[in-house]
């Protein structure tokens, strides 16, 4: 089903409670809505930094996405998520070029945040039109913000940075630092989403981030520390028309390596395409995908649970022969639904098998 978001309705009411149109799933529009008029992802393009940390308004959708596996001073494991999306509501036909009025915009911003333990999952969402004082991405110092939710760096680089999020049930103030090289996913940042490479994104990660800070739940503030993972991705079409959703994993393994892996699905949850990258702190990595070697990677659910948003696979077996990785993953809290305008499942996981560790899982389209 093609879902069209009326620009006027979204800009008048940038909250899902105020406008039923915003309730529709942005994920479904990643495949079915037209990408005509937007820029295309081209293989061979060189990603440039710090420029590519910023927004790419000529593409239809992009996000800045952080997950963290943290531990409180009392020893409790806490997962933290923050994602800010930028959505182009109409193709960039020089809308802003005709005026200096910042209120005239075709850019919409959406942000999600969550704090998850084994007993509760707290989440929140914000929407805003693009505007320097409401929601934007700024270069010097690098800043991504939506109202009072803010990633703020000390320079034009990603790190060091602070991440501040506050809602009525939870808040967190995190200090983020990394001195490791960025990881370019896929072919030097060109990440295929199908075997025929008909759809793709630009995609890079920083999976080696040190974190300290504070997390507050229900008025109780605790010190936390641990590791975080940042993903940056943008495109004008993420999925083919036959693809219904994806299963994405970030795994932090006990040999100090990390693994990004995803599976794109079609009808009846049949796998269409697998892709992964094993990453090391020195910036090196190994790419794996089912196009080049169909028998090298397999990702299969082993346990399902009905949640408020649907039947979700909460446990998995992930096998990558070339990396000698054969692990099972388990959701820390199976009830980690994100019942927001773009509904999905997102939460921390534990890892056992050939490697031990922690990570995060995202499930869409169920």
ZAMARGU-4260 file (C-alpha; in steps of 0.2 Angstrom, whole numbers, plus 5000, padded with zeros to 4 digits):
<rodrens>
0) 5000/5000/5000 | 5007/5017/4995 | 5006/5029/5010 | 5007/5048/5006 | 5011/5061/5019
5) 5003/5077/5015 | 5016/5090/5018 | 5004/5104/5025 | 4996/5092/5037 | 5013/5086/5044
10) 5020/5104/5046 | 5004/5110/5055 | 5004/5096/5067 | 5021/5088/5070 | 5015/5076/5083
15) 5008/5059/5080 | 4994/5063/5093 | 4988/5078/5083 | 4988/5071/5066 | 4982/5054/5060
20) 4992/5055/5044 | 5008/5054/5055 | 5002/5038/5063 | 5006/5028/5047 | 5022/5019/5046
25) 5037/5028/5038 | 5045/5011/5036 | 5032/5005/5023 | 5036/5021/5013 | 5054/5016/5012
30) 5049/5004/4998 | 5032/5009/4991 | 5033/5028/4990 | 5041/5036/4975 | 5059/5041/4976
35) 5058/5051/4960 | 5066/5068/4962 | 5077/5063/4976 | 5096/5059/4975 | 5101/5041/4972
40) 5114/5030/4981 | 5128/5027/4969 | 5142/5014/4971 | 5159/5020/4971 | 5155/5037/4979
45) 5168/5042/4993 | 5161/5046/5009 | 5169/5062/5016 | 5171/5067/5034 | 5166/5078/5044
50) 5154/5083/5029 | 5144/5067/5029 | 5140/5068/5048 | 5128/5081/5042 | 5111/5080/5035
55) 5108/5075/5016 | 5092/5085/5012 | 5093/5079/4994 | 5089/5061/5000 | 5072/5055/5006
60) 5077/5048/5023 | 5091/5046/5035 | 5095/5043/5053 | 5108/5046/5067 | 5106/5031/5078
65) 5114/5026/5095 | 5112/5010/5106 | 5121/5007/5122 | 5124/4992/5133 | 5127/5000/5150
70) 5128/4995/5168 | 5123/5004/5184 | 5134/5006/5199 | 5123/4993/5207 | 5127/4981/5193
75) 5110/4982/5184 | 5111/4981/5165 | 5102/4995/5156 | 5100/4997/5137 | 5098/5015/5130
80) 5092/5019/5112 | 5092/5036/5103 | 5087/5039/5085 | 5084/5055/5076 | 5077/5053/5058
85) 5076/5066/5045 | 5062/5064/5032 | 5061/5073/5016 | 5042/5076/5013 | 5044/5082/4995
90) 5058/5081/4983 | 5071/5095/4985 | 5065/5106/4971 | 5074/5122/4978 | 5060/5125/4991
95) 5072/5134/5002 | 5081/5143/4988 | 5066/5154/4985 | 5065/5161/5002 | 5076/5165/5018
100) 5061/5161/5029 | 5067/5146/5040 | 5049/5141/5043 | 5047/5136/5025 | 5054/5119/5024
105) 5051/5102/5017 | 5061/5093/5030 | 5053/5084/5045 | 5062/5077/5060 | 5057/5063/5071
110) 5066/5056/5086 | 5064/5040/5097 | 5072/5036/5114 | 5071/5022/5126 | 5078/5014/5142
115) 5077/4996/5144 | 5080/4983/5158 | 5074/4965/5160 | 5059/4972/5169 | 5053/4987/5160
120) 5054/4996/5143 | 5052/5015/5144 | 5051/5024/5127 | 5046/5042/5120 | 5045/5050/5103
125) 5046/5068/5097 | 5041/5076/5080 | 5046/5093/5073 | 5047/5102/5057 | 5065/5107/5052
130) 5070/5123/5059 | 5087/5129/5067 | 5078/5132/5084 | 5067/5116/5084 | 5076/5102/5075
135) 5091/5102/5064 | 5109/5096/5061 | 5123/5109/5063 | 5141/5108/5058 | 5152/5118/5071
140) 5151/5111/5084 | 5142/5096/5077 | 5125/5095/5084 | 5109/5084/5081 | 5094/5090/5090
145) 5075/5090/5091 | 5070/5102/5104 | 5078/5097/5120 | 5085/5081/5114 | 5102/5084/5109
150) 5119/5076/5103 | 5132/5090/5105 | 5150/5087/5100 | 5165/5098/5105 | 5170/5101/5087
155) 5165/5096/5069 | 5169/5078/5073 | 5157/5065/5081 | 5167/5064/5097 | 5169/5069/5111
160) 5151/5072/5113 | 5136/5073/5125 | 5119/5065/5123 | 5105/5072/5133 | 5087/5066/5132
165) 5073/5069/5144 | 5055/5063/5144 | 5041/5062/5158 | 5047/5044/5164 | 5065/5044/5160
170) 5080/5054/5155 | 5099/5051/5152 | 5114/5062/5151 | 5129/5052/5143 | 5147/5057/5139
175) 5152/5048/5123 | 5170/5046/5117 | 5179/5036/5104 | 5196/5037/5096 | 5194/5022/5084
180) 5192/5024/5065 | 5175/5024/5057 | 5168/5008/5049 | 5161/5009/5032 | 5148/4996/5029
185) 5147/4986/5013 | 5157/4992/4999 | 5166/5007/5007 | 5150/5014/5013 | 5138/5008/4999
190) 5127/4995/5008 | 5116/4984/4996 | 5099/4980/5003 | 5096/4966/4989 | 5105/4953/4979
195) 5103/4963/4963 | 5109/4979/4971 | 5093/4988/4965 | 5092/4997/4982 | 5105/5003/4993
200) 5110/5015/5006 | 5126/5025/5012 | 5130/5017/5029 | 5144/5020/5041 | 5146/5015/5060
205) 5156/5018/5075 | 5154/5002/5086 | 5168/5007/5098 | 5161/5021/5109 | 5165/5022/5128
210) 5151/5029/5138 | 5149/5036/5156 | 5134/5046/5163 | 5118/5046/5171 | 5101/5037/5168
215) 5085/5043/5178 | 5070/5031/5179 | 5054/5036/5188 | 5064/5050/5197 | 5079/5039/5203
220) 5096/5044/5195 | 5110/5031/5194 | 5127/5032/5187 | 5131/5021/5172 | 5145/5016/5161
225) 5148/5004/5146 | 5149/5004/5127 | 5139/5011/5113 | 5137/5010/5095 | 5132/5023/5082
230) 5125/5020/5065 | 5123/5033/5051 | 5113/5029/5036 | 5104/5038/5022 | 5095/5034/5006
235) 5080/5038/4995 | 5074/5019/4994 | 5079/5006/5007 | 5068/4992/5002 | 5062/4984/4986
240) 5043/4982/4984 | 5044/4964/4988 | 5053/4967/5005 | 5042/4968/5020 | 5055/4972/5034
245) 5071/4968/5042 | 5080/4960/5056 | 5096/4970/5062 | 5109/4965/5075 | 5124/4974/5083
250) 5134/4962/5092 | 5149/4966/5104 | 5159/4950/5106 | 5171/4944/5120 | 5186/4945/5108
255) 5184/4964/5107 | 5177/4963/5089 | 5160/4968/5084 | 5147/4962/5071 | 5134/4971/5062
260) 5121/4959/5053 | 5105/4961/5045 | 5092/4951/5036 | 5079/4958/5023 | 5063/4949/5022
265) 5049/4946/5010 | 5031/4939/5011 | 5028/4926/5024 | 5045/4931/5033 | 5055/4923/5019
270) 5073/4929/5019 | 5078/4940/5004 | 5096/4945/5008 | 5109/4944/5022 | 5123/4956/5025
275) 5136/4957/5039 | 5152/4965/5044 | 5164/4959/5057 | 5174/4974/5064 | 5189/4977/5074
280) 5195/4992/5084 | 5210/4996/5072 | 5197/5000/5058 | 5198/4984/5049 | 5184/4973/5045
285) 5177/4958/5035 | 5161/4960/5024 | 5149/4945/5022 | 5134/4944/5011 | 5122/4931/5004
290) 5125/4937/4986 | 5144/4933/4985 | 5143/4918/4996 | 5125/4911/4999 | 5131/4897/5011
295) 5142/4908/5022 | 5129/4917/5033 | 5113/4911/5040 | 5101/4920/5053 | 5086/4910/5059
300) 5074/4914/5073 | 5073/4901/5087 | 5059/4908/5098 | 5044/4919/5095 | 5034/4929/5107
305) 5017/4938/5105 | 5019/4956/5110 | 5007/4971/5109 | 5013/4975/5091 | 5013/4957/5085
310) 5022/4940/5085 | 5041/4944/5086 | 5056/4933/5085 | 5065/4936/5102 | 5079/4923/5100
315) 5090/4919/5086 | 5104/4908/5079 | 5117/4918/5069 | 5130/4908/5060 | 5144/4915/5049
320) 5156/4901/5044 | 5170/4912/5037 | 5171/4921/5054 | 5169/4905/5065 | 5154/4913/5073
325) 5140/4902/5079 | 5130/4911/5092 | 5113/4912/5099 | 5105/4929/5105 | 5091/4932/5117
330) 5081/4947/5120 | 5084/4955/5138 | 5066/4961/5138 | 5054/4952/5126 | 5042/4967/5128
335) 5053/4980/5120 | 5040/4986/5108 | 5041/5004/5101 | 5023/5009/5099 | 5027/5025/5090
340) 5022/5032/5073 | 5035/5020/5065 | 5031/5005/5075 | 5045/4992/5078 | 5054/4981/5091
345) 5070/4987/5098 | 5080/4981/5113 | 5096/4974/5121 | 5101/4956/5118 | 5113/4944/5126
350) 5125/4933/5116 | 5131/4915/5119 | 5139/4901/5109 | 5156/4902/5100 | 5157/4920/5107
355) 5149/4929/5123 | 5143/4946/5123 | 5130/4960/5122 | 5121/4969/5109 | 5105/4976/5101
360) 5092/4970/5090 | 5079/4979/5079 | 5064/4970/5071 | 5053/4979/5058 | 5038/4973/5048
365) 5030/4961/5060
</rodrens>
